[in-house]
Amino acid sequence: MNAPVSRGQLTSRGGEAEPAVEQALYEARQKIYPRAVSGWFATWRWSLVFFTQAVFYGGAWLRWNGRQAVLFDLAHRKFYIFGLVLWPQDIVYLTALLVISALALFLFTAVAGRLFCGYACPQTVYTEIFSWIERRIEGDRVARMKLDAGPLTLRKFTLKSVKQTAWIALAAWTGFTFVGYFTPIHTLFHEVGTLSLGGWETFWILFYGFATYGNAGYMREQVCKYMCPYARFQSAMFDRDTLVISYDRERGEPRGSRGRKVDPRARGLGDCVDCGLCVQVCPTGIDIRNGLQYECIGCAACIDACSRIMSSMNYPPGLIRYSTENALLRHWPQGRIWRRVLRPRTLIYAALLVAVAAAAGVSLALRTPLKVDVIRDRAALAREADDGAVENVYRLQIMNTAETPRRFRIDVAGLDGIALTSPGLVDGRVEVAPAAARTVAVRVSVPAGHGRPGPNKITFDVQADDDPAVAVHEKSVFLLPRSAP
């Protein structure tokens, strides 16, 4: 085995010694200057940008029943989503949401590749917004390249400063809005205006704002290519019938430039005029003509760019299009491609997605706006009262998840003669404020001679006075001492 060549060593070729060529292991990043593009897919992409940002920036300011409509109040361990109030005990719904999101991602990827990445991923959305700001201030692709390559002038300094100011303002507002979903945004706005913002709020506004500024302003395609795990395992969800952005090599090659009136077949050329626009508009800088690559985020900008060139050349569209590996290989018509969408893999994903979503929806619809936790006092297992009855002490945590105050009646059953003897209850009832929890200490007594020594099963029944359907039956244990008669 030959030893590796190090710096300064000589290699031999044809009897002559030549200096070894040293190559860097990592290539320095080449800045990408995406060109603006218009078309059907660009319209869809910008529509989703407007929709997602209207929901994100506007949702925090919506009001519902005198409070913020969407608020994840971590301090009080309550999540408000319009009329729905979720507590830590409702973590099952968070699990269902994560499962639904995963199944939806699997389904969309199996059907049409990286749809989420190309149209709705926050990295894509904010990169589009930051790039739009950059184009409005510095100009389109060629103007930006010339500006960056030129010397530092007053004009360059001014344009860069204005761009950075706009980027920082948008990133700071994004961080503020994000924190506004965890701290009431009206309170947060007042604290920012009066310079009385808390330490944690300040940290997260700056952290999320800096992340937005760095990812969308500078890192851009580097996040998609090197940091996002989805690019690495997406191929496991692809098959030969997955719709992906494809270059029709059979139709486009051999490529070459020509005039509009030139017959490409007479010159032995394909439909690709080798204009390079598909590369110039790509946000990750790849050439789709080299085949599907993991860097492709599925934004379809290359389809819009190529379609415009095909139209100007009076060629049929679709040189770059959404297609499948089987369709390109077997020349399937569009109808056959869409029929293959309903294949076993996608049907299984869709069935699981519908089942989990339906189960979660039904569970939410039938969810009782009352939760009760019963904790028996372990400090005193059982005590004998003056009249010979045996008492156990319990703490009942009653959570009223509705946004109206309610009065609940507490009953206990399970043993003959069992009764509540707590002086803190009025007629066995307790008032609980809206979307609040109240802990009530109760004493339960059983007459002497009833029940067997040791643990006995009992049930606490908590029911709302104004709605008998709002009721919870919680099991517990009543202890009778072994020495009891």
N, C-alpha and C positions, 0 to 999 in steps of 0.2 A: 504493500500500500504506500502510495506516495504521500509525503508530508504536505500539509496545506501551505500554500504560498503566502508569505507574509510581506509586509511592506519592505521594499528595497530588494527583494529577491528577483532573480531573473528566470524567465521561462525560455524554453528552447523550441524553436519552430524551424524545421528544415535545416538544422545544424547551426542556426544563428541564435544568439542570445538576445532576447528582447525584454525590456522592462515590463514587469507585471502591471496590469491595469487594476487599480483599486476602485471598487464600486461601493456606493453607500447602500446599506441594508434598507433604509427607509428613504422614500422620495419626499422632498419638501412639497408642501401643499401648493398647488397651482390654483390661484383664485379664479373662481368661476363667475362669469358675467352673463347671467341668463338674459336672453332677449325677450322682450314682451311679445305676447302672442294673443290672438283673438280667435274665437271659434266656438263650436258647440260645447266642447268639453271645458274650455276656459270659462264659459258662461256658467256652467254647472259648478265649477270649482269656486268661482266668486260668489255664486248664490249661497253656497254652503258657508263661505267665509262670513258673509253678512248675517246669515241665520245663526250660526254658532256664536258669533260675537254679540249679536243682539240678545241672545239668551244669557250669555255670560255677563256682559256689562249691565244689562237691564234687569236681570233676574234678582240681583241683590237689592234693588230699590223698590220692588213690588211689596205692597202691604196686604195683610190678610188678618182679619179680626183684630185690628189694632196693633199688630206686630209685623215683623219682617216675614214675608211669605216663605222664603227659603233660608233657613238658618240652622247651622250645625253647632249648637251651643255645647261645646265640650266642657265648659266650666260647670254647667248644671246637668250635663249628661242627658241632653234632650236634642233630638233632631226634628226640626219643623219643616215640613214640605207641604205648603198650602194648608189644607185641613187635616193633614196627617201628622200626628206626633209620635215619634219613635223613641223608645227607651233602650238602655243597654240590653234588656231582656229580649229585644227584638232583633238581635244580631243575626238571626236566621234569615231575615229579609236582606241584609247586606250580603250574606252568603249566596242567596238566590240571585241577587243582582250581579254578583261576580260570575256565577255560573252562566247566567243569561248572556252576559257580555262575552265570555269566552266562547260559548256556542255560536253566537252571532258572528264573532270574528272567524271561527272555523268555517261557518257556512259561506260567508261572503268571500273568503279566500279561496275556498274550493270552487266557487262559481266563477269569480272574476278577479282573482289575484288580490293585489294590495289596494283594494278600494278605500279602506280606512286611511291608509297612508297618503294616498293621492288626493283625498278630498276632505277629510275631517280630522286628521291627526293635528293636535295643537302645534307641533313643530312645523308642519306644512302650512297651516293657517297663518301663524305669526310670521313665518318666512315670507309668505305672499304679501302680508301687510307691510313688513319692513322693506321688502324689495320695491313695493309700489311707492313708498315714501322716498326711497333712494332714487327711483326713476324720475319722480316729479321734481326732485331738487337738482340732481346731477345730470339727468338726461338718460337716454337709452344706452344700449350696450356699447356702441362705439364711442359715445361721448364719455362714458364712465371709464373706459379703458384709456382713452387719451388723457383724461383728467388725472388718473392714478399714475400714469407713466410720465407726466409732465412735472416740471419743477414746482416748488411751493411758491405760489403767487398769492396776492391778496384775494383774487377770485376763488382760487382753490381753497384757501383757508376759510373764506366766508361760506362757501358751499358745504364744506365738511363740517363746519361748526353748526350751521343750520340743521344739517342732517342729524348730527349727533344729539342736538337739543331735542329734535322731534322724536328720535328713538328713545332717549332717556325719559321724556315726558310720557310716551306711550307705555314704556316698561314700568314706570312708577305707578301709573294709573292701573295697569294690569295687576301689579302686586297689591295695590290698595284694594281693588275689587276682590281679589282672591281672599284676602284677610277679612273682607267684609262679609263673607259667607260664614265666618266663625265668630266674629265679634259684630254685633249689630252695626250696620254700615252708617246709620245716621249718627250713632254715638261715636263711631270711629272718625267720621268726617268732622264732627265737632272737636274731637281731641286733636286731630291734625291741625285744625284751624287755630286752636288755642295753645298749641305746642305742649299739650299735656298727655301725649301718647305714651302708653306703657311700653316697657322694655321688650316684651315678647312680640307685641304687635309691630313695633319698629323693626325688630329683627326679621320677621317673616315678610313684611312689605319689602324691605331691602333685598332679602334673599330671593324671593320670587321675582321681583323686578329685575335683579341682576341676572337671574337665570334666563328670563325672557330676552333681555338685552343681549346677553352673550350667545344664546342658542340661535335666535332668529337674526341677529345682526351680524355675527361673525362666524360661528361654527357652522351653521346652516347644514349643508349636505354632509358634513363630517359627523353630525349626530346620527343621520340616517345610515351612513356607511359603516361607522365604527362603534357607535354607542347603542344603537337600537337593537335589541335581541331579535325582533321580529324578522329582520332581514336574514337572519341566520337559519331560522327554522321554518321559514315560509315554504321552502321546497318540499317539506314533509307533508304539506297540505295541498300541494299541486298534483295534478295528474295530467294525462294527455288530453283531457276534455276540459281543462280549466281555461277560461277566457283570459288571455294575457295580451299585452301590447306586443304586436308581432310585425316584423318586416317581411314582406313577401319577396324572398330572395329570387325565387324562380321568375317572378315578373320583373323585378327591378334590376337584375344583373344581366350583362355587365353594365355598370353605371358609367356616366360620362356627361359632360356638358354639351349642349346643342341649342340651336335657336328654336323658336316656336314653330317655324314652318318646316323644320327638318323632320323627315320620317325616320324615327329611331331604328326601325327594323331594317331599313336600307343601309344603315351604317353599322348594323350588328349590335345595337345598344338596347338596354332595357329601359324601363320607364324612369328609373332614378337618374335625375340630372346632376347628382353629386353637388347640390347647392350647400349642403352642410347645415341647413336651418334646423334640422331635427336635433343636431348636436348643440347648436347655439341656444335653443330654447329650453334645453334640458336642465333642470335645477341641480342635478347631480353630475352633469358634464359627461354622460356616457353617450356612446354611439349605438343606438338601437339596432343598426344594421349589422352589428356584430353578434346579434342574438340576444336572448333574454339574459340579463345580468342581475345579481342580487342587489346592486345599487339602484335599480329601477324602482321608483316608488309608485308607479302606476298613475301618474298625474295626467297622462295623455296629451301633454303639450306638444309632443312630436307628431301626434296624429293631426292636430289642428294645423301645425306648420306645414306638414306634407300635403294636407288636403288643399291648402291654398295654392301651393305650387302646382299640384296636379290640375286644379281648376284653371290656373293661368296658362298652362300648357295644353289645355283641352284634352287631358288624359282622364280616364275614369278614376274616381277616388278609390281609396283603400289600399294604396301601396303599403302604408303603415296603418294598421287597424287592430281592433280587438278581434282575436281569433284564437284557435286552439291548435295544438301540435297535430292532432289527427286531421283537423280541417285543412291545414296547409299541406299536409302530406298526401291526403286523399282527395283534395279539391272538393270539399263538401260545400253545398249551398248554405246560405244563412239559416234557412229553416231547419236543416239537419243539425246545425250547430246548437241552436236554441233547444231543440228536442233533447239533446244530450245533456242539457242542464239537469234534467230530472233523471239522475242516475243514482244508484244505491247510496253512494257516499253523501250526496247532498240531501237525499230523502231522509236518511238517518239523522243528519245534523238538524234538518228542519223539524222532524218529529220530536227530537229531544228538546229543541228550543221552544216549540209550541207547548209541550207538556210541562216544562219547568215554568214558563211564563204563565200558563193557565193556572197551575197549582199555586204560584205566588199571588196571582191576582185574586183567586178565590179565597185564599187564606187572608189576604188583606181586607177583602169585602166582608168576610164573616168574622173578622177580628173583633173581639169584645173590648170596648174601651175601658177596661178595668183589669188591673193586675193586683194580685195579693200574694205576699210572701209571709209564711208563718214560721216564726223562730221560737222554739221553746226555751225558756230560761233554764240554762244548765247550772246556774249557781245553786239553785234549790230544786232538787228533783221533784219533791212532793212535800207538802206540809199538811198537818191535820188541824182543822179549825176547831173552835170551841165547841161547836155542836157535833163534832165527830166526823164531819164531812172532810174529804180529801181535796186539796186544791193544787192545781198546777198553774204556773204563770207563763204567759206567752206574749210575744211582741208581734203584732200584725202590721206589716207595711202595706198600706193601701195606696195604690197609684191610680189616680183618675186621669186617664189619657185623653179624655174629651176636653174641649175648651169652654166648658160651662161648669159652674160649681154644682156639686152633687152631694146628696145626703144618702148614706149607705146604712142598711140595717145588717147587723152582725148576729148570726145565730150559730149554735153549735149542736151537733147531734152525734150519736154513736153509742151512748151508754144510757141506761135508764136513769132518769132523774138528773141528767147532766144539765148544767145551767151556767150562764155568765154572771159573775158577781162583781164585775169591775165597777167601781164608783165613778170612773171617768166617762162612762157612757150614759147617755140620756135615752132611756127606753131602748137600749141596745143599738143606738144609732150614732153615727159620727159624720161630721161635715168635712169635705175635702175640696180644696180650691181647684179651679180649672188648671189642667196640665200640671198637676202637682202631686206630691206624695206626702203621706202623713203616717207616722208610726204611732200605734195605739197599744198600750199595755193592757192586757185583759187577764182576769182570773177566771178559771174554769173550775167548778166544784162538782163533785160526785158524792151523793150520800153514802154513808157507811154501809158496807155490805153489798154494794153494787159493783159489778165488774170483777175480774180476776186479778190476783196479784201480778205485778209486772206491767209490761206495755199493753195498752188497749188502743185500738184504732178509733179515731174520731174524725169528724169533718167540720170545718168552719164554712158556713154559708154566708157570703157577702153579696147583698143585692141592693140595687139602686131603687129608691122610693119612687122616682118618676118614670122608671122603665124597668119592668120585671125581667125583660130579656137581658139586661145588663147584670149578669150574675156570675160569680165564680165560686166553685166548690173546691176547697183546698184541704188536702188530707194532712193529718198530724197524728201524734201519739200522746195518750194520757197515761201517766205512770201511777200505779197504785203500789204502795210499799208492801213488801212481803209480809210484814207483821200486821198488816191491816186485817181486820176481821172479815 
